[in-house]
Amino acid sequence: HMVKKEQIDLQDQSVQNQVNLIHQLFGIPA
């Protein structure tokens, strides 16, 4: 369960990074 939790956290972090990147590209405040 711990490993799966970490994998989910990494996936959430990856999505957040993508959102931040899109915000930077379009000049939208994160």
N, C-alpha and C positions, 0 to 999 in steps of 0.2 A: 504494500500500500504506500509505503514511503517513496519508493522509486516512482510509482505512477504519479504520486502527488508532485514530485519534482518535475516530471515530464510535462505535466499539465501547466505548472508554473512557467516552464521554459516556453511552452507554446503561447501562453498568455503574454509573456514578455516579448516574444517575436511579433505578435499581432500589435502590441503597443508600439513597438519600434516602427512598424510599417505605417501605423496611423500618424506617428510623429513625423515620419519622413514625408508623407503626403501633405501634412500641415505645413511643413517647411517649404515644399515645392510650390504650394498655392498661397503661401504667405498667411496662413490661418494660424492664429495663436493656439498652441497646444492646450 
